[in-house]
Amino acid sequence: MPRISKRIATGLVPAVPGNAGILYKAAIYARLSCDTDEKKNGSIDSQTDIAKGHLDSLRATEERVELEGVYIDLGETGTNFKRDGFERMMQGIKAGNINCVIVKDLSRFGRNHIEAGNYIEKIFPFLGIRFIAVTDGFDTAAADAGERKISMNIKNLVNDMYAGDCSEKTRLQIRQRQDRGAYIGGAMPYGYTHDEGDRDRKPIVHPETGAVVRLMFDLYLEKKSLAAVARELTRRRINPPTVYWRTREVYCAEGQEQKEWCTGGVMACLRNEAHIGTMVLGQTSCDRGSYVRNDPSTWTRRENNHEATVDADVFKKAQELLAAGNGRRSVKKPDGGATKESIHAKVIHCGICGLKLERSTQTRRLADGTARPYENYRCPNSRDRGLESRCPCKSISGTDLDAILIAALKKEFAPFLEKPRKYTALNDGHGTARKKELEDLLYITNRDMARRGALEGDLYRDYRENRISTGEYADMKAQHAAERERLEREHDILARRLAAHDGEAERRARAVAGLMRFKKTRVPDRELLDVLVKKICLLPDKRVEISYSFDMGMMEGMA
């Protein structure tokens, strides 16, 4: 990079012997990719000790160096720079609190040679930051920094290759362990355990939970209902998997509150191929620290990997029943058509236990022979599951809910429904002046930021051409940085206010349009509920409580 080389060669980054008059505010940066091994954690202390020792040696040569802070990243990879400690250090640099960065060696700074080189050769010189890698003997303020740059680039490339090699070796080790039947994952599947001394954690059938899994399959083949299986397991006071993994107790003790089994938990156990000794690999993968579910077609199945919990024929029969839809509540559709879309499903909850209500639909034949869809909402905790603590809220029909909702909307928005033109005009004119004011302020801030950038460029040019001293440049640069930071904060505040204003204006427009449709049809639609209603709570005796996210008071506020 010719520009960087020219800067170093012409003395824009002063050599070490001439640095006696510059006050360096140094930040020590240390990184370790693993945070689980105490011996490895000791490496952080070693890194900081080496950096502090170099600080002492700089002071011994009469350089003015102060330690601003130590920034540490534990358990962070060096292949990217999205690290909390590093980002905090960069914030200090941008604020003008740091003008020197010290690391033990280049690999601690980063193992991505492109990004590491970008920081060391472009970003840091532009910001006036001195960079020191102690054990690599690299110092951007040294007279021979230009000669050492080739060596630095080679080391960064080697560090990058090392990171890729380690990643491939780790994947190979995981594949080898899987080939030996190892379980690579978190908690064992319900029904299994493993030998504490077995490093590969090969699944072994647990004597108690394995018996529960076999009972689960037998009950399902007998009753052909997931709900019936869940009720029976709850009646026997068997803890569901989430409770078992937390407490390691198979049964709920007397006097303790029993957590019920759900149909989803039963289905997950019935579908898990681990119960016939099959290990399914490659279901998820890690992408930049986040786990994503892979396409089922890419999964690998290793049969006879471990001891089976149930017989293969029993497992096959259960899958056939699940595929046929047994155990699930069937939804009847009128005349083979699609089930009517629910406008309440997102917002209706139980007012006692807070759960979302379950929706069911069926078709009723009228006296004239025509079919009519019927919709019903019920609290999941209101069903008889053999427990005394049932929710007192039971159910409400979609017809009754619509009638209550229509009456409530007519009452709440009566002024608008009586004089829609007045409020439509208010909405059209509301906020126009405020929006223009925010846009004008944002324009002025953008203009000032552009001018500030031009002034900083002129300042750097004056410094490069030796028109101002290093001390003057540092003082004026700090002033520019403070003013730029103030303008950036002001810009962010104005941008957020303008975005919030636009969002509120859009919400008001949707509310007005929805109420106009409601005035015409007298039937609420889903879009109207989305913008007006925050929550609908069902109470005992079919009483309903409605919370609005946009009410008539907000509509009046447009005046």
GIZIQUI-V502356 format. One record per backbone hydrogen bond with DSSP energy under -1.0 kcal/mol. CO is the residue of the C=O (numbers start at 1). NH is the residue of the N-H. E is the energy in kcal/mol with one decimal. If there is no record, write none. Layout:
co: <CO/CO>
nh: <NH/NH>
e: <E/E>
//
This chain:
co: <1/2/3/4/5/6/7/8/15/16/19/24/25/25/26/26/27/28/30/32/32/37/38/40/41/42/43/44/45/46/47/48/49/50/51/52/53/54/55/56/58/59/64/66/69/71/73/78/81/83/84/85/86/87/88/89/90/91/92/93/99/100/101/102/103/104/106/112/113/114/115/116/117/118/118/119/122/123/124/130/131/132/133/134/138/139/142/144/148/149/150/151/152/153/154/155/156/157/158/159/160/161/162/163/164/165/166/167/168/169/170/171/172/173/174/175/176/177/178/189/191/193/195/198/200/204/206/208/209/210/211/212/213/214/215/216/217/218/219/220/225/226/227/228/229/230/231/232/233/234/237/240/241/243/244/250/253/262/263/264/265/266/267/272/273/273/274/275/275/277/279/281/283/285/287/290/292/295/296/300/302/311/312/313/314/315/316/317/318/319/320/321/322/325/333/334/344/344/347/348/349/350/355/358/360/362/364/366/370/372/374/375/376/377/378/379/381/383/388/394/396/397/398/399/400/401/402/403/404/405/406/407/408/409/413/414/415/419/420/421/422/423/424/425/426/429/431/432/433/434/435/436/437/438/439/440/441/442/443/444/445/446/447/448/449/450/451/452/453/454/455/456/457/458/459/460/461/462/463/469/470/471/472/473/474/475/476/477/478/479/480/481/482/483/484/485/486/487/488/489/490/491/492/493/494/495/496/497/498/499/500/501/502/503/504/505/506/507/508/509/510/511/512/513/514/515/516/517/518/525/526/527/528/529/532/532/535/536/537/538/540/543/545/547/547/551/552/553/555/556>
nh: <5/6/7/8/9/10/12/11/18/19/22/66/99/100/68/69/102/71/73/75/76/41/42/43/44/46/47/48/49/50/51/52/53/54/55/56/57/58/59/60/63/62/24/26/28/30/32/111/83/87/88/89/90/91/92/93/94/95/97/96/130/27/132/29/134/135/110/116/117/118/119/120/121/122/123/124/126/127/129/101/140/103/138/137/133/142/145/148/152/153/154/155/156/157/158/159/160/161/162/163/164/165/166/167/168/169/170/171/172/173/174/175/176/177/178/179/180/182/181/192/206/204/198/201/183/193/210/212/213/214/215/216/217/218/219/220/221/222/223/224/229/230/231/232/233/234/235/236/238/237/252/244/245/247/248/239/256/266/267/268/269/270/271/275/276/278/277/309/310/305/302/300/294/292/290/287/285/298/299/281/279/315/316/317/318/319/320/321/322/323/324/326/325/328/336/337/347/348/536/357/538/354/350/378/376/374/372/369/366/364/362/398/360/396/358/382/391/385/390/379/377/401/402/403/404/405/406/407/408/409/410/411/412/413/417/418/419/423/424/425/426/427/428/429/430/432/435/436/437/438/439/440/441/442/443/444/445/446/447/448/449/450/451/452/453/454/455/456/457/458/459/460/461/462/463/464/465/467/466/473/474/475/476/477/478/479/480/481/482/483/484/485/486/487/488/489/490/491/492/493/494/495/496/497/498/499/500/501/502/503/504/505/506/507/508/509/510/511/512/513/514/515/516/517/518/519/520/521/522/529/530/531/532/533/549/550/547/349/545/351/543/539/537/534/535/555/556/557/558/559>
e: <-2.0/-2.6/-2.0/-2.3/-2.7/-2.2/-2.5/-1.3/-1.3/-1.8/-1.1/-3.3/-2.0/-1.1/-3.5/-1.1/-2.7/-3.3/-2.0/-1.6/-1.5/-2.5/-1.4/-1.9/-1.4/-1.9/-2.6/-2.5/-2.5/-2.1/-2.1/-2.7/-2.3/-1.8/-1.9/-2.1/-1.8/-2.1/-2.3/-1.8/-2.0/-1.8/-3.2/-3.3/-2.3/-2.5/-2.4/-3.3/-1.7/-2.7/-2.2/-2.0/-2.2/-1.8/-1.8/-1.9/-2.6/-1.7/-2.4/-1.3/-2.3/-2.6/-2.6/-2.4/-2.4/-2.8/-1.9/-3.0/-1.8/-1.9/-2.2/-2.5/-2.7/-1.6/-2.2/-3.0/-2.0/-2.1/-3.2/-3.0/-2.3/-2.6/-2.1/-1.7/-2.6/-2.0/-1.4/-2.0/-2.3/-2.5/-2.0/-2.2/-2.6/-2.1/-2.5/-2.6/-2.1/-2.4/-2.3/-2.0/-2.0/-2.4/-2.6/-2.1/-2.1/-2.3/-2.3/-2.1/-2.2/-2.4/-2.2/-2.3/-2.4/-2.2/-2.4/-2.2/-1.1/-2.5/-1.8/-2.0/-2.2/-3.1/-1.9/-1.1/-2.0/-3.2/-1.9/-1.7/-2.2/-2.0/-2.3/-2.3/-2.1/-2.3/-2.8/-2.1/-2.4/-1.6/-3.4/-2.4/-1.8/-2.5/-2.5/-2.1/-2.5/-2.1/-2.6/-1.8/-2.1/-1.8/-2.8/-2.3/-2.9/-2.7/-3.3/-2.6/-1.8/-1.8/-2.6/-2.2/-1.7/-2.3/-2.0/-1.6/-1.8/-1.8/-1.7/-1.9/-2.3/-2.7/-2.9/-2.4/-2.7/-2.8/-1.4/-3.4/-2.1/-2.5/-1.3/-3.8/-2.4/-2.2/-2.3/-2.2/-2.0/-2.0/-2.0/-2.1/-2.3/-2.6/-1.7/-2.1/-1.1/-1.6/-1.6/-2.7/-1.4/-1.9/-3.0/-1.4/-2.7/-1.1/-3.0/-2.3/-2.4/-3.5/-2.3/-2.0/-2.9/-2.9/-2.1/-3.0/-2.5/-2.2/-3.3/-1.9/-2.2/-1.0/-1.7/-2.0/-2.7/-2.4/-2.3/-2.0/-2.2/-2.4/-2.7/-2.0/-2.1/-2.5/-2.2/-1.8/-2.6/-2.5/-2.4/-1.8/-2.1/-1.3/-2.3/-2.4/-2.0/-2.2/-2.0/-1.9/-1.5/-1.2/-2.8/-2.1/-2.2/-2.2/-2.5/-2.4/-2.2/-2.3/-2.1/-2.2/-2.2/-2.4/-2.3/-2.5/-2.4/-2.2/-2.2/-2.4/-2.2/-1.9/-2.3/-2.2/-1.9/-2.2/-2.4/-2.3/-2.0/-2.4/-2.1/-2.5/-1.9/-3.1/-1.4/-2.5/-2.6/-2.3/-2.7/-2.5/-2.0/-1.9/-2.5/-2.6/-2.3/-2.3/-2.9/-2.4/-2.0/-2.4/-2.4/-2.2/-2.4/-2.6/-2.5/-2.3/-2.4/-2.7/-2.3/-2.3/-2.5/-2.4/-2.6/-2.4/-2.5/-2.5/-2.5/-2.3/-2.3/-2.2/-2.4/-2.2/-2.4/-2.3/-2.6/-2.5/-2.6/-2.4/-2.0/-1.8/-2.3/-2.4/-1.4/-2.9/-2.7/-1.9/-2.4/-1.4/-2.1/-2.0/-2.6/-1.6/-3.0/-3.2/-2.5/-3.0/-1.0/-3.5/-3.0/-2.7/-1.8/-1.5/-2.7/-1.4/-1.3/-1.8>
//
